[in-house]
Amino acid sequence: MRYAVLTFDDGYIEHYEIAKMLYKMDIVATFFIITGLTQYRGRRLLTTRPELIREMADMGHEIGSHTVSHRDLTELSIEEVEREVSESKRKLEEVAKREVGGIAYPYGSFNDVVVEVVKRYYAYGRTMGRVNRWNDAINPYAIGSMGIRHLPKVPLKLKRARMVVLAMHQEKPPVVKTAVFFLRALGLRFTTLEKALRGAWSAE
């Protein structure tokens, strides 16, 4: 089985509308939410409407952590990293009424110290950029991802990939829908990141 995973970072209030759109398309996604801010980059966050986070989880979407304050974890003390990852997990589980098993590192930034702390609370960590972009080797604490702009550039690699993980932030619903049609045409199955990892591990 080959998987396509749509992930959305930061937890903008607009992500609720995207979650509803995907639900109507019978697609589930993973939403990584900042828990300690009400705005980020001048835009309102889902923390101002926590009931929407619960609704998104009820639709079948996976809720993941994007830390408390979106600081670069590699620049923090171990104690600060612990607070960022543990408090965000606690808050999201309280709101979503479900276990939160994954985290997206702010700015995609992590190191061995960060991973050691993250392992205490999460089953996986997702990064960004060129790190393990194609997930040729499944490293649960360095799950690679790519932006939508990469999709049309690498059709041959997409056809061979076991797991394509998109990392999105402020993309509009029509752009997300276009990405869905593109990936669906390649025969990829949409699922949450947690479920895709389970499938990838069981196939090894």
N, CA, C and O atoms as a DFTB+ gen file, in Angstrom:
816 C
 N C O
     1  1       0.842      -1.199       0.000
     2  2       0.000       0.000       0.000
     3  2       0.881       1.255       0.000
     4  3       1.868       1.333       0.731
     5  1       0.509       2.227      -0.828
     6  2       1.222       3.498      -0.904
     7  2       0.316       4.591      -0.353
     8  3      -0.874       4.648      -0.662
     9  1       0.902       5.458       0.470
    10  2       0.086       6.417       1.215
    11  2       0.384       7.866       0.848
    12  3       1.516       8.231       0.532
    13  1      -0.663       8.672       0.899
    14  2      -0.541      10.129       0.827
    15  2      -1.059      10.684       2.147
    16  3      -2.155      10.340       2.591
    17  1      -0.268      11.539       2.762
    18  2      -0.649      12.120       4.055
    19  2      -0.643      13.640       3.937
    20  3       0.377      14.245       3.605
    21  1      -1.782      14.241       4.210
    22  2      -1.890      15.701       4.233
    23  2      -1.706      16.162       5.671
    24  3      -2.466      15.760       6.552
    25  1      -0.710      16.998       5.916
    26  2      -0.517      17.538       7.266
    27  2      -0.588      19.058       7.206
    28  3      -0.159      19.681       6.234
    29  1      -1.137      19.637       8.263
    30  2      -1.331      21.084       8.348
    31  2      -0.741      21.579       9.659
    32  3      -1.091      21.090      10.733
    33  1       0.149      22.545       9.565
    34  2       0.850      23.054      10.747
    35  2       0.235      24.347      11.273
    36  3      -0.379      25.117      10.534
    37  1       0.418      24.554      12.556
    38  2       0.126      25.789      13.294
    39  2      -1.267      25.817      13.915
    40  3      -1.431      26.331      15.021
    41  1      -2.271      25.279      13.230
    42  2      -3.612      25.284      13.811
    43  2      -4.378      26.567      13.562
    44  3      -5.030      27.089      14.466
    45  1      -4.304      27.081      12.336
    46  2      -5.078      28.275      11.991
    47  2      -6.565      27.956      12.026
    48  3      -6.971      26.829      11.741
    49  1      -7.373      28.943      12.373
    50  2      -8.815      28.741      12.472
    51  2      -9.382      28.269      11.132
    52  3     -10.365      27.530      11.098
    53  1      -8.758      28.699      10.023
    54  2      -9.213      28.293       8.687
    55  2      -9.043      26.793       8.440
    56  3      -9.673      26.237       7.541
    57  1      -8.210      26.152       9.220
    58  2      -8.012      24.710       9.038
    59  2      -9.279      23.922       9.349
    60  3      -9.444      22.796       8.882
    61  1     -10.161      24.505      10.127
    62  2     -11.435      23.830      10.401
    63  2     -12.232      23.664       9.110
    64  3     -12.819      22.607       8.878
    65  1     -12.258      24.694       8.271
    66  2     -12.983      24.611       6.998
    67  2     -12.336      23.582       6.077
    68  3     -13.031      22.862       5.361
    69  1     -11.016      23.513       6.096
    70  2     -10.325      22.500       5.293
    71  2     -10.649      21.104       5.817
    72  3     -10.852      20.176       5.034
    73  1     -10.697      20.957       7.133
    74  2     -11.046      19.663       7.730
    75  2     -12.439      19.220       7.287
    76  3     -12.655      18.048       6.978
    77  1     -13.382      20.161       7.257
    78  2     -14.746      19.836       6.808
    79  2     -14.763      19.466       5.329
    80  3     -15.437      18.516       4.929
    81  1     -14.024      20.215       4.522
    82  2     -13.969      19.922       3.087
    83  2     -13.424      18.519       2.844
    84  3     -13.978      17.763       2.046
    85  1     -12.342      18.174       3.531
    86  2     -11.740      16.855       3.361
    87  2     -12.674      15.756       3.844
    88  3     -12.750      14.689       3.235
    89  1     -13.377      16.010       4.925
    90  2     -14.335      15.039       5.458
    91  2     -15.399      14.715       4.410
    92  3     -15.776      13.557       4.234
    93  1     -15.878      15.744       3.719
    94  2     -16.886      15.544       2.676
    95  2     -16.315      14.774       1.490
    96  3     -17.055      14.141       0.737
    97  1     -15.001      14.832       1.330
    98  2     -14.331      14.089       0.255
    99  2     -13.896      12.701       0.719
   100  3     -13.245      11.968      -0.025
   101  1     -14.259      12.344       1.948
   102  2     -13.901      11.056       2.544
   103  2     -12.387      10.906       2.684
   104  3     -11.826       9.840       2.431
   105  1     -11.742      11.996       3.091
   106  2     -10.293      12.019       3.289
   107  2      -9.991      12.479       4.705
   108  3     -10.590      13.434       5.198
   109  1      -9.062      11.796       5.353
   110  2      -8.613      12.227       6.678
   111  2      -7.208      12.804       6.559
   112  3      -6.446      12.445       5.661
   113  1      -6.879      13.703       7.480
   114  2      -5.585      14.384       7.465
   115  2      -5.072      14.505       8.893
   116  3      -5.732      14.081       9.841
   117  1      -3.896      15.085       9.033
   118  2      -3.283      15.298      10.348
   119  2      -3.050      16.787      10.544
   120  3      -2.458      17.451       9.693
   121  1      -3.522      17.306      11.677
   122  2      -3.417      18.731      11.989
   123  2      -2.549      18.916      13.229
   124  3      -2.894      18.452      14.316
   125  1      -1.417      19.602      13.054
   126  2      -0.495      19.871      14.155
   127  2      -0.771      21.278      14.693
   128  3      -0.648      22.264      13.967
   129  1      -1.142      21.355      15.965
   130  2      -1.703      22.583      16.531
   131  2      -0.820      23.172      17.630
   132  3      -0.376      22.465      18.535
   133  1      -0.576      24.468      17.533
   134  2       0.092      25.223      18.608
   135  2      -0.936      25.424      19.716
   136  3      -2.064      25.833      19.442
   137  1      -0.562      25.142      20.959
   138  2      -1.567      25.192      22.034
   139  2      -1.504      26.421      22.929
   140  3      -2.483      26.732      23.607
   141  1      -0.373      27.130      22.949
   142  2      -0.215      28.212      23.914
   143  2      -0.375      29.608      23.358
   144  3      -0.163      30.587      24.074
   145  1      -0.746      29.719      22.089
   146  2      -0.939      31.025      21.460
   147  2      -2.363      31.135      20.937
   148  3      -2.999      30.121      20.649
   149  1      -2.863      32.343      20.814
   150  2      -4.176      32.573      20.199
   151  2      -4.035      33.097      18.776
   152  3      -4.975      33.024      17.985
   153  1      -2.848      33.630      18.452
   154  2      -2.550      34.097      17.099
   155  2      -1.120      33.702      16.738
   156  3      -0.245      33.598      17.598
   157  1      -0.915      33.487      15.454
   158  2       0.443      33.233      14.969
   159  2       0.563      33.856      13.587
   160  3      -0.260      33.619      12.703
   161  1       1.617      34.664      13.420
   162  2       1.817      35.399      12.166
   163  2       0.584      36.224      11.802
   164  3       0.212      36.338      10.634
   165  1      -0.035      36.792      12.827
   166  2      -1.167      37.680      12.616
   167  2      -2.476      36.991      12.309
   168  3      -3.455      37.648      11.953
   169  1      -2.511      35.666      12.442
   170  2      -3.734      34.937      12.108
   171  2      -4.232      34.166      13.326
   172  3      -3.450      33.614      14.100
   173  1      -5.524      34.146      13.469
   174  2      -6.180      33.506      14.609
   175  2      -5.988      31.993      14.574
   176  3      -5.978      31.375      13.509
   177  1      -5.837      31.410      15.764
   178  2      -5.604      29.974      15.879
   179  2      -6.813      29.246      16.447
   180  3      -7.708      29.855      17.033
   181  1      -6.821      27.944      16.264
   182  2      -7.916      27.105      16.756
   183  2      -8.021      27.095      18.272
   184  3      -9.060      26.718      18.815
   185  1      -6.974      27.501      18.958
   186  2      -7.038      27.568      20.420
   187  2      -8.116      28.536      20.894
   188  3      -8.558      28.451      22.040
   189  1      -8.546      29.454      20.029
   190  2      -9.620      30.386      20.399
   191  2     -10.990      29.731      20.290
   192  3     -11.978      30.261      20.798
   193  1     -11.049      28.571      19.624
   194  2     -12.306      27.815      19.490
   195  2     -12.006      26.329      19.707
   196  3     -12.086      25.540      18.766
   197  1     -11.663      25.943      20.938
   198  2     -11.239      24.559      21.170
   199  2     -12.282      23.516      20.787
   200  3     -11.936      22.374      20.487
   201  1     -13.550      23.899      20.796
   202  2     -14.583      22.931      20.417
   203  2     -14.424      22.484      18.960
   204  3     -14.846      21.388      18.591
   205  1     -13.811      23.341      18.135
   206  2     -13.587      22.967      16.738
   207  2     -12.525      21.877      16.619
   208  3     -12.588      21.034      15.724
   209  1     -11.554      21.899      17.524
   210  2     -10.527      20.845      17.533
   211  2     -11.182      19.495      17.809
   212  3     -10.853      18.493      17.175
   213  1     -12.104      19.480      18.754
   214  2     -12.830      18.240      19.068
   215  2     -13.642      17.781      17.855
   216  3     -13.672      16.591      17.539
   217  1     -14.293      18.716      17.183
   218  2     -15.068      18.368      15.990
   219  2     -14.177      17.758      14.909
   220  3     -14.550      16.781      14.260
   221  1     -13.008      18.341      14.728
   222  2     -12.075      17.821      13.719
   223  2     -11.662      16.392      14.055
   224  3     -11.579      15.538      13.172
   225  1     -11.405      16.140      15.328
   226  2     -11.063      14.783      15.759
   227  2     -12.239      13.837      15.533
   228  3     -12.049      12.689      15.134
   229  1     -13.451      14.320      15.788
   230  2     -14.643      13.499      15.583
   231  2     -14.864      13.163      14.111
   232  3     -15.491      12.153      13.793
   233  1     -14.354      13.999      13.218
   234  2     -14.442      13.723      11.775
   235  2     -13.486      12.613      11.349
   236  3     -13.568      12.115      10.226
   237  1     -12.588      12.228      12.240
   238  2     -11.614      11.191      11.915
   239  2     -10.220      11.708      11.644
   240  3      -9.304      10.927      11.385
   241  1     -10.050      13.034      11.702
   242  2      -8.720      13.603      11.493
   243  2      -7.842      13.364      12.719
   244  3      -8.336      13.284      13.844
   245  1      -6.544      13.252      12.488
   246  2      -5.590      13.107      13.587
   247  2      -5.185      14.489      14.094
   248  3      -4.892      15.387      13.304
   249  1      -5.170      14.651      15.406
   250  2      -4.709      15.885      16.039
   251  2      -3.314      15.635      16.601
   252  3      -3.101      14.696      17.368
   253  1      -2.371      16.485      16.210
   254  2      -1.003      16.352      16.686
   255  2      -0.502      17.643      17.302
   256  3      -1.136      18.690      17.175
   257  1       0.625      17.564      17.961
   258  2       1.207      18.722      18.648
   259  2       2.142      19.512      17.736
   260  3       2.861      18.950      16.910
   261  1       2.108      20.823      17.910
   262  2       3.099      21.705      17.278
   263  2       3.738      22.565      18.366
   264  3       4.171      23.693      18.127
   265  1       3.779      21.996      19.560
   266  2       4.327      22.585      20.795
   267  2       3.426      23.671      21.369
   268  3       2.373      23.986      20.814
   269  1       3.855      24.227      22.478
   270  2       3.087      25.267      23.174
   271  2       3.236      26.617      22.489
   272  3       2.246      27.315      22.269
   273  1       4.468      26.990      22.151
   274  2       4.708      28.368      21.697
   275  2       5.448      28.493      20.368
   276  3       5.828      29.593      19.967
   277  1       5.655      27.358      19.680
   278  2       6.303      27.357      18.362
   279  2       7.718      27.940      18.402
   280  3       8.119      28.667      17.492
   281  1       8.462      27.625      19.444
   282  2       9.870      28.023      19.485
   283  2      10.737      26.895      18.931
   284  3      10.361      25.723      18.974
   285  1      11.890      27.266      18.418
   286  2      12.839      26.283      17.907
   287  2      13.335      25.435      19.081
   288  3      14.037      25.934      19.960
   289  1      12.970      24.164      19.088
   290  2      13.295      23.299      20.225
   291  2      14.791      23.105      20.411
   292  3      15.244      22.847      21.526
   293  1      15.562      23.224      19.342
   294  2      17.009      23.023      19.460
   295  2      17.693      24.171      20.187
   296  3      18.856      24.053      20.573
   297  1      16.995      25.267      20.377
   298  2      17.574      26.427      21.057
   299  2      17.144      26.523      22.524
   300  3      17.484      27.486      23.210
   301  1      16.403      25.535      22.998
   302  2      15.874      25.561      24.360
   303  2      16.633      24.604      25.269
   304  3      17.317      23.692      24.806
   305  1      16.497      24.830      26.568
   306  2      17.045      23.885      27.545
   307  2      16.199      22.615      27.534
   308  3      15.079      22.610      27.022
   309  1      16.739      21.550      28.099
   310  2      15.986      20.294      28.162
   311  2      14.675      20.498      28.907
   312  3      13.643      19.945      28.526
   313  1      14.719      21.291      29.966
   314  2      13.505      21.549      30.751
   315  2      12.459      22.278      29.916
   316  3      11.267      21.983      30.004
   317  1      12.909      23.222      29.113
   318  2      11.973      23.965      28.262
   319  2      11.393      23.074      27.163
   320  3      10.208      23.168      26.843
   321  1      12.226      22.216      26.592
   322  2      11.736      21.279      25.583
   323  2      10.675      20.372      26.191
   324  3       9.629      20.122      25.591
   325  1      10.964      19.882      27.396
   326  2      10.018      19.006      28.092
   327  2       8.668      19.691      28.272
   328  3       7.621      19.087      28.043
   329  1       8.701      20.941      28.678
   330  2       7.447      21.672      28.874
   331  2       6.713      21.863      27.547
   332  3       5.501      21.665      27.470
   333  1       7.446      22.247      26.511
   334  2       6.824      22.506      25.207
   335  2       6.111      21.268      24.662
   336  3       5.013      21.374      24.116
   337  1       6.726      20.106      24.808
   338  2       6.139      18.906      24.210
   339  2       5.121      18.226      25.123
   340  3       4.140      17.660      24.639
   341  1       5.340      18.275      26.424
   342  2       4.414      17.597      27.337
   343  2       3.141      18.396      27.565
   344  3       2.048      17.831      27.595
   345  1       3.275      19.708      27.726
   346  2       2.093      20.536      27.978
   347  2       1.178      20.605      26.764
   348  3      -0.045      20.615      26.904
   349  1       1.766      20.651      25.574
   350  2       0.925      20.693      24.372
   351  2       0.156      19.382      24.216
   352  3      -1.018      19.388      23.847
   353  1       0.815      18.268      24.494
   354  2       0.143      16.965      24.425
   355  2      -1.009      16.896      25.422
   356  3      -2.111      16.465      25.083
   357  1      -0.744      17.323      26.650
   358  2      -1.784      17.281      27.681
   359  2      -2.992      18.118      27.284
   360  3      -4.133      17.675      27.420
   361  1      -2.742      19.329      26.793
   362  2      -3.829      20.233      26.420
   363  2      -4.649      19.677      25.264
   364  3      -5.879      19.717      25.300
   365  1      -3.988      19.166      24.253
   366  2      -4.704      18.643      23.092
   367  2      -5.517      17.403      23.443
   368  3      -6.628      17.228      22.943
   369  1      -4.977      16.550      24.292
   370  2      -5.731      15.361      24.693
   371  2      -6.940      15.746      25.531
   372  3      -7.984      15.099      25.460
   373  1      -6.800      16.778      26.306
   374  2      -7.911      17.288      27.106
   375  2      -9.030      17.811      26.207
   376  3     -10.209      17.600      26.492
   377  1      -8.663      18.485      25.135
   378  2      -9.642      19.089      24.226
   379  2     -10.221      18.060      23.256
   380  3     -11.437      17.985      23.080
   381  1      -9.354      17.272      22.629
   382  2      -9.790      16.345      21.583
   383  2     -10.382      15.055      22.140
   384  3     -11.071      14.328      21.424
   385  1     -10.116      14.767      23.421
   386  2     -10.593      13.534      24.056
   387  2     -10.032      12.290      23.365
   388  3     -10.686      11.250      23.297
   389  1      -8.813      12.422      22.859
   390  2      -8.134      11.321      22.200
   391  2      -6.648      11.387      22.507
   392  3      -6.120      12.440      22.867
   393  1      -5.981      10.252      22.362
   394  2      -4.533      10.253      22.554
   395  2      -3.859      11.010      21.414
   396  3      -4.244      10.869      20.254
   397  1      -2.863      11.805      21.746
   398  2      -2.082      12.541      20.750
   399  2      -0.723      11.858      20.640
   400  3       0.065      11.864      21.585
   401  1      -0.460      11.271      19.477
   402  2       0.740      10.444      19.344
   403  2       1.857      11.030      18.515
   404  3       2.930      10.435      18.412
   405  1       1.623      12.207      17.909
   406  2       2.640      12.761      17.027
   407  2       2.883      14.236      17.237
   408  3       2.030      14.953      17.760
   409  1       4.053      14.683      16.825
   410  2       4.432      16.090      16.937
   411  2       5.115      16.516      15.639
   412  3       5.831      15.732      15.016
   413  1       4.886      17.760      15.241
   414  2       5.642      18.372      14.141
   415  2       6.590      19.380      14.765
   416  3       6.161      20.302      15.459
   417  1       7.878      19.202      14.515
   418  2       8.870      20.109      15.097
   419  2       8.712      21.512      14.500
   420  3       8.681      21.648      13.277
   421  1       8.612      22.550      15.323
   422  2       8.577      23.913      14.776
   423  2       9.792      24.172      13.888
   424  3      10.925      23.879      14.269
   425  1       9.549      24.713      12.724
   426  2      10.586      25.000      11.719
   427  2      11.266      23.722      11.221
   428  3      12.282      23.788      10.529
   429  1      10.715      22.573      11.567
   430  2      11.327      21.303      11.195
   431  2      12.619      21.017      11.922
   432  3      13.380      20.137      11.519
   433  1      12.877      21.756      13.000
   434  2      14.184      21.743      13.666
   435  2      14.222      20.761      14.844
   436  3      13.398      20.834      15.755
   437  1      15.187      19.848      14.806
   438  2      15.343      18.886      15.900
   439  2      16.792      18.421      15.952
   440  3      17.552      18.599      15.001
   441  1      17.159      17.824      17.075
   442  2      18.475      17.201      17.235
   443  2      18.319      16.010      18.173
   444  3      17.205      15.678      18.576
   445  1      19.422      15.371      18.518
   446  2      19.347      14.160      19.344
   447  2      18.736      14.433      20.712
   448  3      17.992      13.601      21.231
   449  1      19.036      15.573      21.294
   450  2      18.490      15.915      22.613
   451  2      16.980      16.073      22.528
   452  3      16.247      15.556      23.371
   453  1      16.517      16.783      21.512
   454  2      15.080      16.978      21.322
   455  2      14.385      15.637      21.127
   456  3      13.333      15.389      21.717
   457  1      14.962      14.783      20.309
   458  2      14.351      13.483      20.034
   459  2      14.238      12.647      21.302
   460  3      13.226      11.978      21.510
   461  1      15.254      12.674      22.145
   462  2      15.207      11.897      23.385
   463  2      14.043      12.328      24.270
   464  3      13.408      11.493      24.914
   465  1      13.764      13.621      24.305
   466  2      12.622      14.113      25.086
   467  2      11.314      13.744      24.394
   468  3      10.383      13.263      25.040
   469  1      11.242      13.964      23.107
   470  2      10.023      13.693      22.346
   471  2       9.615      12.226      22.461
   472  3       8.426      11.916      22.521
   473  1      10.590      11.327      22.491
   474  2      10.303       9.890      22.584
   475  2       9.518       9.528      23.839
   476  3       8.808       8.523      23.860
   477  1       9.644      10.338      24.878
   478  2       8.930      10.042      26.127
   479  2       7.424      10.266      25.982
   480  3       6.634       9.739      26.766
   481  1       7.037      11.043      24.984
   482  2       5.632      11.453      24.884
   483  2       4.954      11.076      23.572
   484  3       3.730      10.950      23.524
   485  1       5.733      10.893      22.508
   486  2       5.138      10.720      21.187
   487  2       5.711       9.509      20.455
   488  3       6.842       9.086      20.699
   489  1       4.896       8.967      19.552
   490  2       5.322       7.824      18.743
   491  2       6.119       8.255      17.523
   492  3       6.859       7.458      16.947
   493  1       5.969       9.526      17.123
   494  2       6.703       9.997      15.952
   495  2       6.870      11.510      15.981
   496  3       6.161      12.217      16.696
   497  1       7.829      11.993      15.182
   498  2       8.057      13.425      14.998
   499  2       8.227      13.720      13.520
   500  3       8.990      13.045      12.830
   501  1       7.512      14.734      13.030
   502  2       7.602      15.100      11.608
   503  2       8.439      16.356      11.431
   504  3       8.298      17.323      12.180
   505  1       9.311      16.330      10.429
   506  2      10.162      17.469      10.133
   507  2       9.773      18.072       8.783
   508  3       8.729      17.732       8.227
   509  1      10.611      18.964       8.257
   510  2      10.345      19.594       6.955
   511  2      11.659      19.734       6.191
   512  3      12.712      19.300       6.659
   513  1      11.582      20.341       5.019
   514  2      12.789      20.599       4.246
   515  2      13.326      19.349       3.578
   516  3      12.564      18.468       3.181
   517  1      14.636      19.278       3.458
   518  2      15.250      18.184       2.712
   519  2      15.526      16.947       3.558
   520  3      15.994      15.933       3.039
   521  1      15.247      17.021       4.833
   522  2      15.526      15.887       5.724
   523  2      14.563      14.742       5.423
   524  3      13.362      14.849       5.675
   525  1      15.094      13.650       4.884
   526  2      14.303      12.433       4.673
   527  2      13.007      12.711       3.910
   528  3      11.969      12.121       4.209
   529  1      13.068      13.608       2.927
   530  2      11.849      14.063       2.240
   531  2      11.003      12.924       1.689
   532  3       9.774      12.983       1.727
   533  1      11.660      11.885       1.176
   534  2      10.926      10.790       0.537
   535  2      10.676       9.611       1.468
   536  3      10.039       8.636       1.069
   537  1      11.159       9.684       2.681
   538  2      10.934       8.624       3.663
   539  2      11.310       7.250       3.099
   540  3      10.607       6.261       3.305
   541  1      12.429       7.219       2.387
   542  2      12.905       5.936       1.856
   543  2      13.199       4.963       2.995
   544  3      12.962       3.761       2.876
   545  1      13.711       5.490       4.087
   546  2      13.878       4.718       5.320
   547  2      12.968       5.361       6.359
   548  3      13.054       6.563       6.611
   549  1      12.104       4.562       6.956
   550  2      11.140       5.105       7.907
   551  2      11.807       5.299       9.264
   552  3      12.021       4.342      10.008
   553  1      12.128       6.539       9.570
   554  2      12.658       6.909      10.885
   555  2      11.535       7.626      11.624
   556  3      11.191       8.747      11.251
   557  1      10.951       7.026      12.653
   558  2       9.764       7.616      13.281
   559  2       9.970       9.001      13.867
   560  3       9.001       9.739      14.047
   561  1      11.200       9.370      14.167
   562  2      11.425      10.694      14.756
   563  2      12.100      11.661      13.783
   564  3      12.621      12.706      14.172
   565  1      12.073      11.277      12.505
   566  2      12.539      12.185      11.446
   567  2      11.708      11.926      10.193
   568  3      12.246      11.682       9.113
   569  1      10.387      11.984      10.358
   570  2       9.489      11.778       9.229
   571  2       9.579      12.992       8.309
   572  3       9.297      14.117       8.722
   573  1       9.971      12.755       7.067
   574  2      10.137      13.854       6.126
   575  2       8.821      14.307       5.520
   576  3       7.820      13.594       5.576
   577  1       8.834      15.499       4.942
   578  2       7.642      16.037       4.283
   579  2       8.070      17.025       3.213
   580  3       9.246      17.376       3.114
   581  1       7.114      17.469       2.415
   582  2       7.401      18.436       1.350
   583  2       6.219      19.381       1.190
   584  3       5.104      19.084       1.619
   585  1       6.480      20.519       0.569
   586  2       5.421      21.463       0.272
   587  2       4.720      21.109      -1.025
   588  3       5.245      20.344      -1.833
   589  1       3.532      21.665      -1.225
   590  2       2.751      21.397      -2.432
   591  2       3.532      21.732      -3.695
   592  3       3.387      21.060      -4.716
   593  1       4.353      22.763      -3.626
   594  2       5.065      23.220      -4.833
   595  2       5.968      22.142      -5.428
   596  3       6.323      22.212      -6.605
   597  1       6.341      21.143      -4.623
   598  2       7.230      20.089      -5.128
   599  2       6.493      19.043      -5.967
   600  3       7.124      18.323      -6.740
   601  1       5.181      18.950      -5.827
   602  2       4.446      17.849      -6.452
   603  2       4.635      17.752      -7.965
   604  3       4.993      16.680      -8.454
   605  1       4.411      18.822      -8.726
   606  2       4.547      18.682     -10.186
   607  2       5.985      18.517     -10.671
   608  3       6.212      18.185     -11.834
   609  1       6.953      18.745      -9.788
   610  2       8.359      18.695     -10.195
   611  2       8.931      17.283     -10.205
   612  3       9.940      17.021     -10.860
   613  1       8.281      16.370      -9.473
   614  2       8.894      15.047      -9.277
   615  2       7.887      13.915      -9.491
   616  3       7.755      13.052      -8.623
   617  1       7.178      13.894     -10.615
   618  2       6.144      12.869     -10.812
   619  2       6.672      11.444     -10.770
   620  3       5.991      10.552     -10.262
   621  1       7.886      11.207     -11.298
   622  2       8.414       9.842     -11.300
   623  2       8.713       9.355      -9.892
   624  3       8.431       8.206      -9.551
   625  1       9.285      10.233      -9.074
   626  2       9.578       9.843      -7.688
   627  2       8.276       9.621      -6.926
   628  3       8.195       8.722      -6.089
   629  1       7.262      10.428      -7.208
   630  2       5.976      10.273      -6.536
   631  2       5.351       8.922      -6.860
   632  3       4.708       8.312      -6.006
   633  1       5.534       8.461      -8.074
   634  2       4.952       7.180      -8.479
   635  2       5.605       6.007      -7.760
   636  3       5.001       4.943      -7.626
   637  1       6.835       6.197      -7.298
   638  2       7.557       5.114      -6.609
   639  2       7.493       5.210      -5.087
   640  3       7.758       4.231      -4.389
   641  1       7.144       6.380      -4.578
   642  2       7.210       6.610      -3.128
   643  2       6.202       5.755      -2.369
   644  3       5.058       5.586      -2.791
   645  1       6.654       5.225      -1.247
   646  2       5.752       4.469      -0.370
   647  2       4.834       5.381       0.419
   648  3       3.679       5.051       0.686
   649  1       5.383       6.560       0.796
   650  2       4.619       7.467       1.649
   651  2       4.979       8.908       1.290
   652  3       6.120       9.334       1.467
   653  1       4.006       9.643       0.790
   654  2       4.195      11.051       0.451
   655  2       3.519      11.885       1.536
   656  3       2.311      11.783       1.745
   657  1       4.307      12.706       2.221
   658  2       3.780      13.536       3.308
   659  2       3.870      14.998       2.881
   660  3       4.961      15.517       2.645
   661  1       2.726      15.652       2.784
   662  2       2.694      17.077       2.469
   663  2       2.613      17.878       3.757
   664  3       1.850      17.534       4.660
   665  1       3.394      18.942       3.845
   666  2       3.337      19.863       4.987
   667  2       2.773      21.190       4.487
   668  3       3.367      21.854       3.639
   669  1       1.618      21.560       5.028
   670  2       0.944      22.781       4.595
   671  2       0.708      23.713       5.775
   672  3       0.693      23.293       6.932
   673  1       0.525      24.978       5.453
   674  2       0.329      25.985       6.493
   675  2      -0.891      26.852       6.206
   676  3      -1.931      26.686       6.843
   677  1      -0.774      27.774       5.257
   678  2      -1.851      28.718       4.978
   679  2      -2.469      28.509       3.593
   680  3      -3.056      29.435       3.033
   681  1      -2.344      27.318       3.046
   682  2      -2.921      27.040       1.732
   683  2      -4.445      27.145       1.770
   684  3      -5.082      26.744       2.744
   685  1      -5.015      27.683       0.707
   686  2      -6.462      27.839       0.585
   687  2      -7.103      26.512       0.174
   688  3      -6.437      25.665      -0.421
   689  1      -8.398      26.321       0.487
   690  2      -9.076      25.069       0.138
   691  2      -8.939      24.645      -1.325
   692  3      -8.711      23.461      -1.573
   693  1      -9.065      25.550      -2.319
   694  2      -8.913      25.095      -3.711
   695  2      -7.529      24.516      -4.004
   696  3      -7.399      23.588      -4.802
   697  1      -6.500      25.060      -3.364
   698  2      -5.136      24.549      -3.562
   699  2      -5.007      23.153      -2.961
   700  3      -4.402      22.261      -3.555
   701  1      -5.582      22.979      -1.783
   702  2      -5.551      21.667      -1.132
   703  2      -6.301      20.647      -1.983
   704  3      -5.851      19.513      -2.149
   705  1      -7.435      21.054      -2.513
   706  2      -8.232      20.148      -3.344
   707  2      -7.464      19.732      -4.599
   708  3      -7.527      18.573      -5.009
   709  1      -6.752      20.659      -5.200
   710  2      -5.943      20.338      -6.377
   711  2      -4.870      19.305      -6.037
   712  3      -4.617      18.384      -6.813
   713  1      -4.245      19.464      -4.874
   714  2      -3.233      18.495      -4.431
   715  2      -3.855      17.117      -4.235
   716  3      -3.244      16.100      -4.565
   717  1      -5.063      17.091      -3.701
   718  2      -5.763      15.819      -3.497
   719  2      -5.989      15.116      -4.834
   720  3      -5.712      13.924      -4.966
   721  1      -6.488      15.849      -5.814
   722  2      -6.744      15.250      -7.128
   723  2      -5.448      14.730      -7.760
   724  3      -5.429      13.664      -8.374
   725  1      -4.375      15.494      -7.601
   726  2      -3.078      15.111      -8.162
   727  2      -2.594      13.802      -7.544
   728  3      -2.186      12.886      -8.259
   729  1      -2.641      13.717      -6.226
   730  2      -2.148      12.525      -5.530
   731  2      -3.068      11.328      -5.745
   732  3      -2.611      10.189      -5.838
   733  1      -4.345      11.596      -5.820
   734  2      -5.299      10.511      -6.052
   735  2      -5.067       9.879      -7.429
   736  3      -5.198       8.666      -7.592
   737  1      -4.724      10.707      -8.408
   738  2      -4.470      10.198      -9.761
   739  2      -3.252       9.278      -9.803
   740  3      -3.114       8.463     -10.715
   741  1      -2.374       9.412      -8.813
   742  2      -1.188       8.555      -8.732
   743  2      -1.469       7.242      -8.002
   744  3      -0.579       6.408      -7.841
   745  1      -2.707       7.072      -7.567
   746  2      -3.089       5.828      -6.906
   747  2      -2.727       5.741      -5.441
   748  3      -2.696       4.650      -4.871
   749  1      -2.450       6.888      -4.819
   750  2      -2.093       6.894      -3.400
   751  2      -3.342       6.868      -2.524
   752  3      -4.380       7.425      -2.882
   753  1      -3.226       6.224      -1.393
   754  2      -4.337       6.144      -0.442
   755  2      -4.143       7.198       0.639
   756  3      -3.074       7.285       1.242
   757  1      -5.179       7.999       0.886
   758  2      -5.096       9.049       1.899
   759  2      -5.392       8.489       3.284
   760  3      -6.353       7.744       3.478
   761  1      -4.557       8.858       4.233
   762  2      -4.786       8.466       5.617
   763  2      -4.055       9.445       6.528
   764  3      -3.386      10.362       6.052
   765  1      -4.184       9.250       7.828
   766  2      -3.462      10.103       8.773
   767  2      -2.007       9.656       8.844
   768  3      -1.666       8.554       8.414
   769  1      -1.167      10.502       9.381
   770  2       0.249      10.142       9.476
   771  2       0.442       8.961      10.418
   772  3       1.248       8.072      10.146
   773  1      -0.281       8.951      11.502
   774  2      -0.158       7.845      12.465
   775  2      -0.506       6.514      11.807
   776  3       0.197       5.524      12.007
   777  1      -1.586       6.481      11.022
   778  2      -2.003       5.236      10.371
   779  2      -1.074       4.859       9.222
   780  3      -0.818       3.678       8.991
   781  1      -0.571       5.855       8.505
   782  2       0.371       5.570       7.420
   783  2       1.646       4.938       7.963
   784  3       2.193       4.014       7.360
   785  1       2.113       5.433       9.092
   786  2       3.322       4.873       9.695
   787  2       3.096       3.439      10.144
   788  3       3.968       2.584       9.987
   789  1       1.936       3.186      10.695
   790  2       1.624       1.815      11.096
   791  2       1.637       0.887       9.885
   792  3       2.155      -0.228       9.948
   793  1       1.057       1.364       8.781
   794  2       1.034       0.571       7.557
   795  2       2.419       0.359       6.984
   796  3       2.742      -0.733       6.516
   797  1       3.241       1.401       7.017
   798  2       4.607       1.302       6.491
   799  2       5.442       0.344       7.321
   800  3       6.208      -0.455       6.783
   801  1       5.289       0.430       8.652
   802  2       6.055      -0.457       9.527
   803  2       5.647      -1.910       9.333
   804  3       6.499      -2.798       9.310
   805  1       4.343      -2.156       9.192
   806  2       3.867      -3.531       9.054
   807  2       4.297      -4.141       7.724
   808  3       4.373      -5.362       7.586
   809  1       4.582      -3.264       6.732
   810  2       5.001      -3.757       5.416
   811  2       6.478      -4.106       5.372
   812  3       6.933      -4.774       4.444
   813  1       7.234      -3.654       6.376
   814  2       8.685      -3.899       6.364
   815  2       9.010      -5.317       6.849
   816  3      10.180      -5.697       6.905
